[in-house]
């Protein structure tokens, strides 16, 4: 797989499809890696030039000593696009990836045709909870987080009907880099775009899961009411909606990510 040596981080990334097609970059959620986008890669690689990458601290990307900050995580995307000589792209990010997309929309709106911000919020959780989670992971590793992740990620029905998918994602989380995960928790502890939403000058779709306990439909509505050129879409899923409802998710990409 190709890698990008950038500042103090080594990024693992992959591309799929014809480079002459419109570029679409995917940004993963906390505790996952770019493999989470397999349903989208399979369905969309004939329509887009797809770029997937492991956020710093995740997957096969390196985990420099933290804490991390949202501006670093967002700038990583711009550096990757520059490395690939892509001037303008579509963007789709979920959870932490959706927060990354908000930073990009605020600071680099001219680099994106349209950004889809999925299962995210302008402020995810609270600072104390993220700091406590970072400390827990540094002390005990990722097993305790992985043991309960499924209940946050998916509905009970999906957990029952797709045990293999749930097990694979949970095992990947448990095997992840504890320091990288904790450092991203610290980035989320301070990430807050609420005062900047009204300044976004980019086309935005905010996608909310109707059964998402982490980032709710109300969180999405809050964003859409404040971003000037934003549309709200809802999907019958929990937090990792692209895996729970891949066909519907892919249709939303085709519907909303248009120039």
C-alpha contacts under 8 A as a table, 3 or more apart, distances in Angstrom:
res1	aa1	res2	aa2	distance
1	X	12	X	7.01
1	X	13	X	6.87
1	X	14	X	6.43
2	X	12	X	6.40
2	X	13	X	6.01
2	X	14	X	6.46
3	X	10	X	6.48
3	X	11	X	5.23
3	X	12	X	4.72
3	X	13	X	6.01
4	X	10	X	5.59
4	X	11	X	4.96
4	X	12	X	6.78
4	X	13	X	7.75
4	X	80	X	7.39
4	X	83	X	7.71
5	X	8	X	7.57
5	X	9	X	6.14
5	X	10	X	4.60
5	X	11	X	6.50
6	X	9	X	5.30
6	X	10	X	6.09
6	X	11	X	7.48
6	X	79	X	7.77
8	X	64	X	6.71
9	X	56	X	7.06
9	X	61	X	7.41
9	X	62	X	5.78
9	X	63	X	7.12
9	X	64	X	6.42
10	X	56	X	7.95
10	X	61	X	5.54
10	X	62	X	5.25
11	X	53	X	7.08
11	X	54	X	6.65
11	X	55	X	7.54
11	X	56	X	6.88
11	X	60	X	7.42
11	X	61	X	4.52
11	X	62	X	6.62
12	X	53	X	5.74
12	X	54	X	5.71
12	X	59	X	7.77
12	X	60	X	5.62
12	X	61	X	4.86
13	X	34	X	7.93
13	X	51	X	7.21
13	X	52	X	5.55
13	X	53	X	3.97
13	X	54	X	6.35
14	X	51	X	5.93
14	X	52	X	5.36
14	X	53	X	6.30
15	X	49	X	7.01
15	X	50	X	5.43
15	X	51	X	4.56
15	X	52	X	6.33
16	X	41	X	7.23
16	X	45	X	5.85
16	X	49	X	5.89
16	X	50	X	5.01
16	X	51	X	6.64
17	X	21	X	7.74
17	X	45	X	4.78
17	X	46	X	5.78
17	X	47	X	7.68
17	X	48	X	6.45
17	X	49	X	4.89
17	X	50	X	6.33
18	X	21	X	5.63
18	X	45	X	7.73
18	X	46	X	7.17
18	X	48	X	7.09
18	X	49	X	5.39
19	X	22	X	7.56
19	X	23	X	7.37
19	X	48	X	7.96
19	X	49	X	5.17
20	X	49	X	7.12
21	X	47	X	6.51
21	X	48	X	5.01
21	X	49	X	5.25
22	X	47	X	7.63
22	X	48	X	5.10
22	X	49	X	5.73
22	X	89	X	6.79
22	X	90	X	7.54
23	X	48	X	5.71
23	X	49	X	4.54
23	X	50	X	5.89
23	X	51	X	7.19
23	X	86	X	7.64
23	X	88	X	7.44
23	X	89	X	4.82
23	X	90	X	6.05
24	X	48	X	6.16
24	X	49	X	6.02
24	X	50	X	4.92
24	X	51	X	6.06
24	X	89	X	5.56
24	X	90	X	4.51
24	X	91	X	5.57
24	X	92	X	7.40
25	X	50	X	5.88
25	X	51	X	4.56
25	X	52	X	5.89
25	X	89	X	6.97
25	X	90	X	6.28
25	X	91	X	4.97
25	X	92	X	6.29
26	X	34	X	7.70
26	X	37	X	7.46
26	X	50	X	7.66
26	X	51	X	6.34
26	X	52	X	5.20
26	X	53	X	7.23
26	X	91	X	6.09
26	X	92	X	4.93
26	X	93	X	5.56
26	X	97	X	7.90
27	X	34	X	7.28
27	X	52	X	6.84
27	X	53	X	6.81
27	X	54	X	7.61
27	X	55	X	7.16
27	X	91	X	7.89
27	X	92	X	6.36
27	X	93	X	4.42
27	X	94	X	6.58
27	X	97	X	4.66
27	X	98	X	7.53
27	X	100	X	7.75
28	X	32	X	6.34
28	X	33	X	5.88
28	X	34	X	5.83
28	X	36	X	7.11
28	X	37	X	7.87
28	X	53	X	7.76
28	X	54	X	6.94
28	X	55	X	6.78
28	X	93	X	6.18
28	X	94	X	5.98
28	X	95	X	7.63
28	X	96	X	7.02
28	X	97	X	5.20
29	X	32	X	5.74
29	X	33	X	7.46
29	X	93	X	7.50
29	X	94	X	5.41
29	X	95	X	5.12
29	X	96	X	4.92
29	X	97	X	5.37
30	X	95	X	7.10
30	X	96	X	5.68
30	X	97	X	7.82
30	X	181	X	7.25
30	X	184	X	7.45
31	X	58	X	6.90
31	X	173	X	5.31
31	X	176	X	7.25
31	X	181	X	6.56
32	X	35	X	7.78
32	X	36	X	6.71
32	X	58	X	6.83
32	X	59	X	7.08
32	X	169	X	7.21
32	X	172	X	7.07
32	X	173	X	6.19
33	X	36	X	6.06
33	X	53	X	7.55
33	X	54	X	5.22
33	X	55	X	7.29
33	X	58	X	6.02
33	X	59	X	4.98
34	X	37	X	5.86
34	X	38	X	7.96
34	X	52	X	5.67
34	X	53	X	5.47
34	X	54	X	5.36
34	X	59	X	7.53
35	X	38	X	5.58
36	X	39	X	7.74
36	X	243	X	7.30
37	X	40	X	5.31
37	X	41	X	6.13
37	X	52	X	7.83
37	X	242	X	7.48
37	X	243	X	7.82
38	X	41	X	4.96
38	X	42	X	6.04
39	X	42	X	5.40
39	X	43	X	6.32
39	X	242	X	7.55
39	X	243	X	6.99
39	X	246	X	6.08
40	X	43	X	5.18
40	X	44	X	5.74
40	X	45	X	7.81
40	X	242	X	7.79
40	X	246	X	7.25
40	X	250	X	6.31
41	X	44	X	5.45
41	X	45	X	5.41
41	X	50	X	7.03
42	X	45	X	6.20
43	X	46	X	7.61
43	X	250	X	7.30
44	X	47	X	5.32
44	X	48	X	6.15
44	X	50	X	7.89
44	X	250	X	7.69
45	X	48	X	5.28
45	X	49	X	6.32
45	X	50	X	6.15
46	X	49	X	7.77
54	X	57	X	7.89
54	X	58	X	5.58
54	X	59	X	5.54
54	X	60	X	6.66
54	X	61	X	5.70
55	X	58	X	5.45
55	X	59	X	7.60
55	X	61	X	6.81
55	X	73	X	7.28
56	X	61	X	5.61
56	X	62	X	6.05
56	X	63	X	5.83
56	X	64	X	7.84
56	X	73	X	7.18
56	X	180	X	6.99
57	X	61	X	6.17
57	X	62	X	5.62
57	X	63	X	3.96
57	X	64	X	7.15
57	X	177	X	6.45
57	X	179	X	7.21
57	X	180	X	3.61
57	X	181	X	6.00
57	X	183	X	7.53
57	X	184	X	7.28
58	X	61	X	5.78
58	X	62	X	7.23
58	X	63	X	7.17
58	X	176	X	6.69
58	X	177	X	6.57
58	X	180	X	6.33
58	X	181	X	6.97
59	X	176	X	6.71
59	X	177	X	7.83
62	X	180	X	7.99
63	X	177	X	7.31
63	X	179	X	6.89
63	X	180	X	4.86
64	X	180	X	7.27
65	X	179	X	7.32
65	X	180	X	7.66
65	X	183	X	7.57
66	X	179	X	7.56
66	X	180	X	7.41
66	X	183	X	4.87
66	X	184	X	7.98
67	X	182	X	7.79
67	X	183	X	4.51
67	X	184	X	7.15
67	X	186	X	5.75
67	X	187	X	6.67
68	X	72	X	6.81
68	X	73	X	7.48
68	X	183	X	5.30
68	X	184	X	5.86
68	X	186	X	6.39
68	X	187	X	5.00
69	X	72	X	5.43
69	X	73	X	6.55
69	X	184	X	7.64
69	X	186	X	7.35
69	X	187	X	4.37
69	X	188	X	7.66
69	X	190	X	7.58
69	X	191	X	7.48
70	X	73	X	5.08
70	X	74	X	6.01
70	X	100	X	6.80
70	X	103	X	7.33
70	X	187	X	5.57
70	X	188	X	7.21
70	X	191	X	6.02
71	X	74	X	5.11
71	X	75	X	5.93
71	X	103	X	7.07
72	X	75	X	5.09
72	X	76	X	6.18
73	X	76	X	5.25
73	X	77	X	7.16
73	X	100	X	6.67
74	X	77	X	5.53
74	X	78	X	7.03
74	X	100	X	5.23
74	X	101	X	7.37
74	X	103	X	6.14
74	X	104	X	6.06
75	X	78	X	5.11
75	X	79	X	6.18
75	X	104	X	7.89
76	X	79	X	5.08
76	X	80	X	6.19
77	X	80	X	5.10
77	X	81	X	6.27
78	X	81	X	5.10
78	X	82	X	6.12
79	X	82	X	5.01
79	X	83	X	6.07
80	X	83	X	4.93
80	X	84	X	6.29
81	X	84	X	5.11
81	X	85	X	6.10
81	X	86	X	5.16
81	X	87	X	7.10
82	X	85	X	4.85
82	X	86	X	5.95
82	X	87	X	7.18
83	X	86	X	7.76
86	X	89	X	7.09
87	X	111	X	6.22
88	X	110	X	7.38
88	X	111	X	4.50
88	X	112	X	5.12
88	X	113	X	6.67
89	X	111	X	6.42
89	X	112	X	4.84
89	X	113	X	5.92
89	X	114	X	7.77
90	X	112	X	5.47
90	X	113	X	5.38
90	X	114	X	5.31
90	X	115	X	6.00
90	X	257	X	6.92
91	X	101	X	7.19
91	X	112	X	6.96
91	X	114	X	6.52
91	X	115	X	4.66
91	X	116	X	6.06
92	X	97	X	7.68
92	X	98	X	7.30
92	X	101	X	7.42
92	X	115	X	5.93
92	X	116	X	4.68
92	X	117	X	6.16
92	X	118	X	7.36
93	X	96	X	7.42
93	X	97	X	4.06
93	X	98	X	4.35
93	X	99	X	7.69
93	X	100	X	7.24
93	X	101	X	6.24
93	X	116	X	6.53
93	X	117	X	5.53
93	X	118	X	5.99
94	X	97	X	4.55
94	X	98	X	4.57
94	X	99	X	7.82
94	X	117	X	6.30
94	X	118	X	4.53
94	X	119	X	5.65
94	X	120	X	6.52
94	X	240	X	7.49
95	X	98	X	4.93
95	X	99	X	6.47
95	X	117	X	7.93
95	X	118	X	6.24
95	X	119	X	5.07
95	X	120	X	4.47
95	X	121	X	7.72
95	X	215	X	7.74
95	X	239	X	7.65
96	X	99	X	5.00
96	X	100	X	6.26
96	X	120	X	6.98
96	X	188	X	7.56
97	X	100	X	4.87
97	X	101	X	6.24
97	X	117	X	7.70
98	X	101	X	4.89
98	X	102	X	6.39
98	X	116	X	7.56
98	X	117	X	4.47
98	X	118	X	5.54
98	X	119	X	7.03
98	X	120	X	5.39
98	X	121	X	7.70
99	X	102	X	5.08
99	X	103	X	6.57
99	X	117	X	7.45
99	X	120	X	6.37
99	X	121	X	6.92
99	X	122	X	7.01
99	X	191	X	7.85
100	X	103	X	5.26
100	X	104	X	6.35
101	X	104	X	4.96
101	X	105	X	6.08
101	X	115	X	6.74
101	X	116	X	7.69
101	X	117	X	6.32
102	X	105	X	5.06
102	X	106	X	6.22
102	X	117	X	7.35
102	X	122	X	7.81
102	X	193	X	7.30
103	X	106	X	5.15
103	X	107	X	6.12
103	X	193	X	7.53
104	X	107	X	5.24
104	X	108	X	5.13
104	X	109	X	6.58
105	X	108	X	5.60
105	X	109	X	4.68
105	X	112	X	7.78
105	X	115	X	7.43
105	X	200	X	5.98
105	X	201	X	7.09
105	X	202	X	6.09
106	X	109	X	6.28
106	X	196	X	7.17
106	X	197	X	7.54
106	X	199	X	6.81
106	X	200	X	5.06
106	X	201	X	7.24
108	X	111	X	5.62
108	X	112	X	7.55
109	X	112	X	5.78
109	X	200	X	7.45
109	X	201	X	6.12
109	X	202	X	5.31
110	X	113	X	7.66
110	X	202	X	7.63
112	X	115	X	6.81
112	X	202	X	7.50
113	X	202	X	7.54
113	X	203	X	6.98
113	X	257	X	7.91
113	X	258	X	7.69
113	X	259	X	5.84
114	X	202	X	6.61
114	X	203	X	4.81
114	X	204	X	5.81
114	X	205	X	7.75
114	X	257	X	5.94
114	X	258	X	7.20
114	X	259	X	7.09
115	X	202	X	7.62
115	X	203	X	6.40
115	X	204	X	5.03
115	X	205	X	6.36
115	X	257	X	7.44
116	X	204	X	5.92
116	X	205	X	4.74
116	X	206	X	5.92
116	X	207	X	7.06
116	X	253	X	7.89
116	X	257	X	7.46
117	X	120	X	6.58
117	X	204	X	7.30
117	X	205	X	6.14
117	X	206	X	4.82
117	X	207	X	6.10
118	X	206	X	5.82
118	X	207	X	4.53
118	X	208	X	6.12
119	X	206	X	7.87
119	X	207	X	6.10
119	X	208	X	5.06
119	X	209	X	6.28
119	X	212	X	7.45
119	X	215	X	5.65
119	X	216	X	7.42
119	X	220	X	7.83
119	X	239	X	5.86
119	X	240	X	7.38
119	X	241	X	7.49
120	X	124	X	7.06
120	X	208	X	7.52
120	X	215	X	5.31
120	X	216	X	7.92
120	X	219	X	7.51
120	X	220	X	7.12
121	X	124	X	5.43
121	X	215	X	5.93
121	X	216	X	7.96
121	X	219	X	5.41
121	X	220	X	6.23
121	X	223	X	7.20
122	X	191	X	8.00
122	X	192	X	5.71
122	X	193	X	5.06
122	X	194	X	5.37
122	X	219	X	7.46
122	X	223	X	6.68
123	X	126	X	7.55
123	X	191	X	6.49
123	X	192	X	4.82
123	X	193	X	6.69
123	X	194	X	6.95
124	X	188	X	7.03
124	X	189	X	7.98
124	X	191	X	7.87
124	X	192	X	7.88
124	X	214	X	7.82
124	X	215	X	6.87
125	X	129	X	7.11
125	X	130	X	7.46
125	X	189	X	7.73
125	X	214	X	7.88
126	X	129	X	5.63
126	X	130	X	6.55
126	X	189	X	6.30
127	X	130	X	5.35
127	X	131	X	6.16
127	X	188	X	7.70
127	X	189	X	4.19
127	X	190	X	6.31
128	X	131	X	5.11
128	X	132	X	6.09
128	X	189	X	7.29
129	X	132	X	5.11
129	X	133	X	6.18
129	X	189	X	7.78
130	X	133	X	5.03
130	X	134	X	6.16
130	X	185	X	5.42
130	X	186	X	6.31
130	X	188	X	6.96
130	X	189	X	5.23
131	X	134	X	5.11
131	X	135	X	6.30
131	X	185	X	6.89
131	X	186	X	6.07
131	X	189	X	6.56
132	X	135	X	5.12
132	X	136	X	6.16
133	X	136	X	4.99
133	X	137	X	6.16
133	X	182	X	7.23
133	X	185	X	7.13
134	X	137	X	5.27
134	X	138	X	6.26
134	X	181	X	7.47
134	X	182	X	4.18
134	X	183	X	6.96
134	X	185	X	5.77
134	X	186	X	6.69
135	X	138	X	5.17
135	X	139	X	6.21
135	X	182	X	7.21
136	X	139	X	5.16
136	X	140	X	5.82
136	X	141	X	7.32
137	X	140	X	5.22
137	X	141	X	4.54
137	X	142	X	5.58
137	X	145	X	7.76
137	X	178	X	5.99
137	X	179	X	7.70
137	X	181	X	7.77
137	X	182	X	6.23
138	X	141	X	5.77
138	X	178	X	6.17
138	X	179	X	6.40
138	X	182	X	6.72
140	X	143	X	7.52
140	X	144	X	7.47
141	X	144	X	7.28
141	X	174	X	7.91
141	X	178	X	5.66
142	X	145	X	5.31
142	X	146	X	6.05
142	X	173	X	6.92
142	X	174	X	4.95
142	X	175	X	7.35
142	X	176	X	7.16
142	X	178	X	6.05
143	X	146	X	5.04
143	X	147	X	6.06
143	X	173	X	7.99
143	X	174	X	4.98
144	X	147	X	5.23
144	X	148	X	6.97
145	X	148	X	5.70
145	X	149	X	6.03
145	X	174	X	7.56
146	X	149	X	5.03
146	X	150	X	7.69
146	X	170	X	5.30
146	X	171	X	7.17
146	X	173	X	5.77
146	X	174	X	5.32
147	X	150	X	7.55
147	X	170	X	7.17
148	X	151	X	5.93
148	X	152	X	7.26
149	X	152	X	5.34
149	X	153	X	6.10
149	X	170	X	6.79
150	X	153	X	4.94
150	X	154	X	5.75
150	X	159	X	7.24
150	X	166	X	6.53
150	X	170	X	7.05
151	X	154	X	5.83
151	X	155	X	6.93
151	X	156	X	7.31
152	X	212	X	7.67
152	X	213	X	6.67
152	X	214	X	6.80
152	X	238	X	7.52
152	X	239	X	6.60
153	X	212	X	7.79
153	X	238	X	5.99
153	X	239	X	4.66
153	X	240	X	5.25
154	X	158	X	6.21
154	X	159	X	6.41
154	X	212	X	7.97
154	X	237	X	7.06
154	X	238	X	4.91
154	X	239	X	6.13
154	X	240	X	6.44
154	X	241	X	7.87
154	X	244	X	6.89
155	X	158	X	5.37
155	X	159	X	6.36
155	X	211	X	7.02
155	X	237	X	6.74
155	X	238	X	5.61
156	X	159	X	5.08
156	X	160	X	6.21
157	X	160	X	5.22
157	X	161	X	6.17
158	X	161	X	5.08
158	X	162	X	5.63
158	X	163	X	7.94
158	X	244	X	6.76
159	X	162	X	5.46
159	X	163	X	5.65
159	X	166	X	6.42
160	X	163	X	6.00
162	X	165	X	5.56
162	X	166	X	6.47
163	X	166	X	5.14
163	X	167	X	5.99
164	X	167	X	5.09
164	X	168	X	6.13
165	X	168	X	5.25
165	X	169	X	6.38
166	X	169	X	5.36
166	X	170	X	6.09
167	X	170	X	5.09
167	X	171	X	5.97
168	X	171	X	5.24
168	X	172	X	6.19
169	X	172	X	5.07
169	X	173	X	6.25
170	X	173	X	5.12
170	X	174	X	6.27
171	X	174	X	5.05
171	X	175	X	6.18
172	X	175	X	5.12
172	X	176	X	6.23
173	X	176	X	5.15
176	X	181	X	7.61
177	X	180	X	5.27
177	X	181	X	6.15
178	X	181	X	5.15
178	X	182	X	6.05
179	X	182	X	5.08
179	X	183	X	6.00
180	X	183	X	5.13
180	X	184	X	6.27
181	X	184	X	5.17
181	X	185	X	6.27
182	X	185	X	4.94
182	X	186	X	6.38
183	X	186	X	5.04
183	X	187	X	6.41
184	X	187	X	4.83
184	X	188	X	6.27
185	X	188	X	5.08
185	X	189	X	6.14
186	X	189	X	4.90
186	X	190	X	6.85
187	X	190	X	5.75
187	X	191	X	6.12
188	X	191	X	4.89
192	X	195	X	7.80
193	X	196	X	5.28
193	X	197	X	6.20
194	X	197	X	5.69
194	X	223	X	7.95
195	X	198	X	7.37
196	X	199	X	5.39
196	X	200	X	7.05
197	X	200	X	5.56
197	X	223	X	6.98
197	X	226	X	5.82
197	X	227	X	5.20
198	X	226	X	5.25
198	X	227	X	4.96
198	X	228	X	6.28
199	X	227	X	7.31
199	X	228	X	7.89
200	X	227	X	6.14
200	X	228	X	6.99
201	X	228	X	7.33
201	X	229	X	7.32
202	X	229	X	6.70
203	X	229	X	5.47
203	X	230	X	6.24
204	X	227	X	7.96
204	X	229	X	6.22
204	X	230	X	4.57
204	X	231	X	6.37
205	X	230	X	5.52
205	X	231	X	4.78
205	X	232	X	5.95
205	X	233	X	7.06
205	X	256	X	6.95
206	X	220	X	6.18
206	X	223	X	7.71
206	X	224	X	6.95
206	X	230	X	7.05
206	X	231	X	6.15
206	X	232	X	5.03
206	X	233	X	6.17
207	X	220	X	7.15
207	X	232	X	6.08
207	X	233	X	4.77
207	X	234	X	5.52
207	X	235	X	7.17
208	X	212	X	7.51
208	X	215	X	7.61
208	X	216	X	6.64
208	X	217	X	5.28
208	X	220	X	6.08
208	X	232	X	7.63
208	X	233	X	6.34
208	X	234	X	4.77
208	X	235	X	6.21
209	X	212	X	4.99
209	X	216	X	6.94
209	X	217	X	6.58
209	X	234	X	5.72
209	X	235	X	4.93
209	X	236	X	5.77
209	X	237	X	4.89
209	X	238	X	5.19
209	X	239	X	6.30
209	X	241	X	6.50
210	X	216	X	7.28
210	X	217	X	6.27
210	X	234	X	6.32
210	X	235	X	5.95
210	X	236	X	5.18
210	X	237	X	5.88
210	X	238	X	6.64
211	X	216	X	7.69
211	X	236	X	6.67
211	X	237	X	5.47
211	X	238	X	4.58
211	X	239	X	7.58
212	X	215	X	5.97
212	X	216	X	5.49
212	X	217	X	7.63
212	X	237	X	6.71
212	X	238	X	3.96
212	X	239	X	4.84
213	X	216	X	6.00
213	X	238	X	7.07
213	X	239	X	7.18
214	X	239	X	6.68
215	X	219	X	6.08
215	X	220	X	7.63
215	X	239	X	7.25
216	X	219	X	5.07
216	X	220	X	6.58
217	X	220	X	5.03
217	X	221	X	6.16
217	X	234	X	7.53
218	X	221	X	4.96
218	X	222	X	6.15
219	X	222	X	5.17
219	X	223	X	6.61
220	X	223	X	5.20
220	X	224	X	6.28
220	X	232	X	7.13
221	X	224	X	5.07
221	X	225	X	6.05
221	X	232	X	6.97
222	X	225	X	5.40
222	X	226	X	6.68
223	X	226	X	5.37
223	X	227	X	6.08
224	X	227	X	5.32
224	X	228	X	7.73
224	X	230	X	5.32
224	X	231	X	6.27
224	X	232	X	6.31
225	X	228	X	7.71
225	X	230	X	7.92
227	X	230	X	5.60
235	X	241	X	7.33
235	X	245	X	7.76
235	X	248	X	7.50
235	X	249	X	7.62
236	X	241	X	7.98
236	X	245	X	7.48
237	X	240	X	7.50
237	X	241	X	5.30
237	X	244	X	6.13
237	X	245	X	6.56
238	X	241	X	5.83
238	X	244	X	7.46
240	X	243	X	5.92
240	X	244	X	6.41
241	X	244	X	4.95
241	X	245	X	5.66
241	X	246	X	7.28
241	X	249	X	7.18
242	X	245	X	5.60
242	X	246	X	4.90
242	X	249	X	5.50
242	X	250	X	7.74
243	X	246	X	5.22
245	X	248	X	5.60
245	X	249	X	5.99
246	X	249	X	4.97
246	X	250	X	5.97
247	X	250	X	5.19
247	X	251	X	6.24
248	X	251	X	5.03
248	X	252	X	6.28
249	X	252	X	5.12
249	X	253	X	6.48
250	X	253	X	5.08
250	X	254	X	6.42
251	X	254	X	5.07
251	X	255	X	6.06
252	X	255	X	4.88
252	X	256	X	5.86
252	X	257	X	7.88
253	X	256	X	5.42
253	X	257	X	5.34
254	X	257	X	5.84
254	X	258	X	7.28
255	X	258	X	7.04
